[in-house]
Amino acid sequence: MVKKFMRTELHDKKHYFDVWHMAKGISKKLEANAKKRDCGDIRLWTKSSVNHCYWVAASSGDNGEMKEQKWASLVEHVANKHDNCQHGELDEDRQWLREGYRAHKLLKEVVESKFLLKDVSKLSPLHQTYSLEVYHIVVNSFAPKTTHFFYPAMMARLCVSALHFNKNGRRHQAVTIEGASQWQLSFPKGKKGEHAVVKPHKTPITYDYVDILRLNLVERRRHIP
């Protein structure tokens, strides 16, 4: 396993876990428990649990013990106990889980799993794999997995996809004529249409690198006798 390899062979390196992947696993476990008898209220706390996971990673730095404590505090929060919470006064009416009932017990089993707590302590406070996932999407658009390419063609397509990603990966947010920032609604596939996410509307994609490639190609051809 990667964790064992990092622990034994690269023990001098810091091993972080991606928040998105861990939050996805937590969401699946909670959804599975929510399908059990008398546990439907767990589903009302799935999204909040995922958000809590992101907050734990972003607000704790490299302090693994603090990450574990913040994550474990979710068990009391869902039961309407906020002595150890860092949020302010709550003015919303939530469907709290009753302590001792099956729904709360199953959520507690997920949150306080000793394996999960060990992983939570290694949540990455800054770097995530989001950019890598986006790059894989770009690669798949230039070199679809359903199409066979010989090595030269595949290498060329991978190089072009890298150029395209590097050119467009950090586009700025678009603005209106008045200078106001533009936003757009996005419906992530993983949310199954249940939730919309507001994202910055980026400037249009550019293919300027193609002109540079053409100029370099012509220049190289001139030097060939």
N, C-alpha and C positions, 0 to 999 in steps of 0.2 A: 504494500500500500504506500501511497505517496506520503502519508503522515509518518509512517515508520521510517521511510527512507530519509525524510527531512530530519527526523529526530536522531537517527543513528549516523547517517553519512554527512549531513549538512547541519549539524547541531549549532554551528556558529552563525547560522542564517536565521532571520526572523521569518516564520511561516505564517502568512495571513490567509484567511478564508474570505471569499467573495460574499458580500451581504445578500445579493440578489438570489444566489443559489441556495443559501441557507434559509432565507425567508420563504422561498418557494417550497422547500421541504417542510417547513413548519406549517405553511398554509395547507399542504396536502394532508398532513397528519390531523390537523384540526378539522378539516372538512370530512375526513373519514370518520372521526369521532362524532361529528355533528349528525351523521346519518344513523347513529345508534338510537335506541329507544330513550325518550325523555332527555335527549341531548341536543335538540335543535337550536337552543339558545347559544350554543358554542359558535354557530355560524355568524352570529351578530358580532362576535369579537375577533373573527379571523383577520379582517382588514386592519383592525386596531393593533393586533398582535404583530402583524407584518410591519406596520409603521413603527411600533415600539422597537422592533429589531433594528431598523435603520437608525433610530434615535440613539440606541445604545452604542452602536458602532461609531456614530458621528460625534458623540459627546463625551467619550471616555478616553480618547487618545490611545496610548499603549498600555493602559492599566487593565490587565486581564481580570483581576479580582473585582474591580469596580464594574466591569462589563457583566460579570456573573451576577453581582448583587442587583444591578439595575434590571437585568433581564428577569431575575427571580421575583422582583417586586410586582411583576404583572399579575401574579397569583392573588395578591391582596387587592390590587387595584380593581380587578374584575368583580371582586366581592364587595365593592364599595367601602374598602378600607384604605385610607390614604395617608396614614401616619408617616410612612416612609417614601411617599411620592414627592417629586420635585415640582409638580405643576401647581398652579394657583387654585383659587376657589372654583369649583365646578358649578355651572349654572344650567347644565343640560340634564335632561331626564333620560337616563340610560336603562337598558334592560340588564340589571346586574345579575350575576350568577350567585345563587344562594350557597353559602359555604356548607360543605357536608353533603350536598346533593350530587347526583351522579355526573351532571354536566360539569360542575366545578372540579370534581375529582379527576375526570378524564383530561380536562384542560391542564390541571396541575401536574398530571403524569407526563404530559408532553413538555411543559415548561421546565420542570425540575428533573428531567432525564439527565443522569450523570454524564452520558455521552454528549448530549446537546450542550450542557453547561461547559464542558471542556472545549467544545468547538466555539461556543460564544466568546470565550476568552481570547480567541484568535481572530475575531472579526477584524477586517481591515478598516482602519479609521479614515482612510483617504482614497487609496487606489482601488478601483473596481475593474471588473472584466467587461464593462459595457462597451468600451471602444473596440475591444477584441471581437465581441459579438457582432458589432456593426461592420467591422472589417470582413468577417466571414460572410456576411450578407452581400457585401460588394463583390467579393471573390466569386460567390455563387452566381451573381448576375453576369459576370464576364466568362466564367467557366462553369456552366451548369453541371451538377453532379449526374444528371440523366444523359449527358452527352459524352461520348468518348473522344478524347484528343490524344494525338501522339505527343511525345515529349516536347519537341520544339514548339508546337502550337500551345501546349499547356503552359510552358515556361513563359511564352510571350504574353499570354492572357493573364498570368499571375503578376507579371511585371506591370502590365497596364492597369490592373486592378489596384496595385500598390500606388502607382502614380495618381490614379483617380482618388483614392482614399486620402493620400497626403495632401492633395490639392483642395479637397472639399471637406475634409474631416473637421476643420475648425472654422466653418463659415460663421459670420457675424449674424446677429439678429436683425431682421429687416425692420425698417422704420417707414412711417407714412410721410407724406409731403410735409406735414406739420412737424415731423421729428418724433412722433410718438412711436413707441415700440409696438411691433405687431405680434399677435399671439394666435394660436390655433388649437382646436380641440382634437385630441387623439383618442382612439378607442383601442387600447392594447389587446392583442389577440389572447393573451393570458387571462385577461379579465372577463372574457366571453361576453363582451358588450354590456356588462353590468355597471362599469364605472368609466367615466371620461376623464382624461388627463389633459391639463392645460400645458402646452409646450410653446417655447419661443418659435416664431415663424422665421426660418433662416432665409438668407439671401439665396437667389437661384444658383443651381449647380453650374459650374463652369467646366469647359473642356479645353482651356487654353493650352494645356500640356500637349495636346495633339499638334498644334502649330509648331511647338518647339521640337517635337519628334520629327515632323516633316522637314523643318529647316536643317536639323542634324543629319537626317537621311540624305538630303540633297548635298550637303557639305561633304559628307563621307563619299558620296558617289563621285564627286569632282576629283577626289584624290586617288581614285582607282583608275589605273591606265586602261 
